Amino acid sequence: MRAAAIDLGTVRVGLAVADELGVMAHPRPFLPGGNIGQLVEALATLAESEGIELFVVGLPRNLDGREGPPARRARRVANALAQRTGRKVELVDEWLSTRQARERLREQGLDDRAARQRVDSAAAAILLQTWLDGRKAAAP
């Protein structure tokens, strides 16, 4: 199953796509996050052109576990994406994925300024890879 992951931000939306075998997540260039309608259209185009069957959308939670405005936005985007594309959409806890992405980019030698353009898609790749690995572990 070909899957893509989305790490929602209000300015940039991180994007990652799984390889054809569903084994590895690969970050893609970020998408603009300011307009939900345009974002959903861009993701619908991606789904058609790359055969995406499922979207994994990061669900941000507050440190106390509750959902705030970013989580409500993620739910709105997930619903709009499912309605527009007819693809399955799963909301997945994105606990600390952006922090992990920043750490990994620093380990690669990127400073904060250089990492800023990559961190959202790196977080989406972490989210997707975690989802892919969990799916493999649950398979009989």
C-alpha positions as MATLAB code, in Angstrom:
seq = 'MRAAAIDLGTVRVGLAVADELGVMAHPRPFLPGGNIGQLVEALATLAESEGIELFVVGLPRNLDGREGPPARRARRVANALAQRTGRKVELVDEWLSTRQARERLREQGLDDRAARQRVDSAAAAILLQTWLDGRKAAAP';
ca = [
       0.000    0.000    0.000;
       1.427    3.357   -1.015;
       1.112    5.853    1.832;
       1.978    9.484    2.446;
       2.337   11.372    5.722;
       1.530   14.967    6.508;
       2.989   17.057    9.330;
       0.674   20.061    9.465;
       1.918   23.527   10.146;
       0.230   26.843    9.533;
       3.101   28.059    7.335;
       4.660   24.826    6.015;
       3.214   21.325    5.738;
       5.751   18.550    5.856;
       5.262   15.715    3.395;
       6.748   12.245    3.115;
       5.892    9.373    0.782;
       6.562    5.672    1.247;
       8.381    3.723   -1.413;
       6.429    1.300   -3.596;
       7.136   -1.583   -1.215;
       5.871    0.320    1.828;
       9.185   -0.112    3.612;
      10.890    3.296    3.671;
       9.581    6.833    4.132;
      11.099    9.532    1.960;
      10.701   13.240    2.736;
       9.394   15.483   -0.011;
       9.499   19.269   -0.325;
       7.068   20.974    2.023;
       3.761   22.400    0.863;
       2.366   25.812    1.854;
       0.076   25.495    4.869;
      -1.860   28.748    4.871;
      -4.877   27.650    2.818;
      -6.527   24.308    3.644;
      -8.409   24.162    0.332;
      -5.229   24.611   -1.716;
      -3.404   22.119    0.484;
      -6.099   19.474   -0.002;
      -6.027   20.050   -3.773;
      -2.225   19.648   -3.851;
      -2.523   16.413   -1.853;
      -5.289   15.151   -4.160;
      -2.992   15.763   -7.127;
      -0.222   13.868   -5.330;
      -2.572   10.970   -4.619;
      -3.489   10.693   -8.289;
       0.007   11.105   -9.711;
       1.762    8.771   -7.266;
      -0.931    6.232   -6.487;
      -1.264    7.201   -2.841;
      -3.866    4.959   -1.226;
      -3.635    6.199    2.356;
      -2.696    9.423    4.121;
      -1.270    9.496    7.630;
      -1.964   12.869    9.235;
      -0.067   13.885   12.353;
      -2.337   14.675   15.285;
      -0.611   17.143   17.600;
      -1.516   17.013   21.266;
      -0.606   19.289   24.133;
       1.968   18.055   26.625;
      -0.894   17.091   28.943;
      -2.357   14.884   26.190;
      -5.339   17.111   25.398;
      -6.173   18.336   21.937;
      -5.981   22.039   21.213;
      -6.528   24.185   18.106;
      -3.737   22.478   16.069;
      -5.365   19.070   16.640;
      -8.760   20.418   15.604;
      -7.141   21.787   12.433;
      -5.566   18.380   11.755;
      -8.985   16.739   12.091;
     -10.504   19.274    9.671;
      -7.744   18.674    7.118;
      -8.059   14.890    7.486;
     -11.825   15.039    6.921;
     -11.488   17.346    3.921;
      -8.757   15.144    2.446;
     -10.804   11.969    2.846;
     -13.864   13.603    1.275;
     -11.910   15.124   -1.620;
      -9.779   12.101   -2.504;
     -11.822    9.102   -1.363;
      -8.577    7.752    0.143;
      -8.279    6.375    3.631;
      -6.917    8.907    6.125;
      -5.517    7.951    9.525;
      -4.802   10.401   12.308;
      -1.660    9.393   14.202;
      -0.185   10.921   17.335;
       2.838   12.914   16.256;
       4.318   13.142   19.743;
       7.713   14.886   19.516;
       8.255   14.087   15.803;
       9.381   17.659   15.071;
      11.855   17.590   17.960;
      13.267   14.276   16.688;
      13.505   15.719   13.183;
      15.450   18.773   14.427;
      17.853   16.527   16.324;
      18.457   14.315   13.285;
      19.052   17.306   11.025;
      21.559   18.739   13.534;
      23.311   15.353   13.590;
      23.631   15.670    9.813;
      25.445   18.968   10.322;
      22.654   21.363    9.403;
      22.323   24.532   11.441;
      18.893   25.761   12.554;
      18.586   28.118    9.596;
      19.285   25.400    7.018;
      17.149   22.873    8.894;
      14.110   25.183    8.912;
      13.366   24.356    5.260;
      13.574   20.609    5.917;
      12.272   20.026    9.426;
       8.578   19.702    8.538;
       9.131   17.045    5.888;
      11.694   15.298    8.094;
       9.024   15.152   10.827;
       6.539   13.740    8.285;
       9.100   11.082    7.331;
       9.547   10.122   10.998;
       5.776    9.928   11.396;
       5.403    7.782    8.283;
       8.350    5.513    9.110;
       6.922    4.897   12.584;
       3.560    4.054   11.020;
       5.174    1.732    8.437;
       7.254   -0.042   11.106;
       4.175   -0.492   13.312;
       2.275   -1.988   10.408;
       5.075   -4.485    9.742;
       5.235   -5.450   13.419;
       1.464   -6.058   13.525;
       1.472   -8.240   10.389;
       1.078  -11.978   11.025;
];
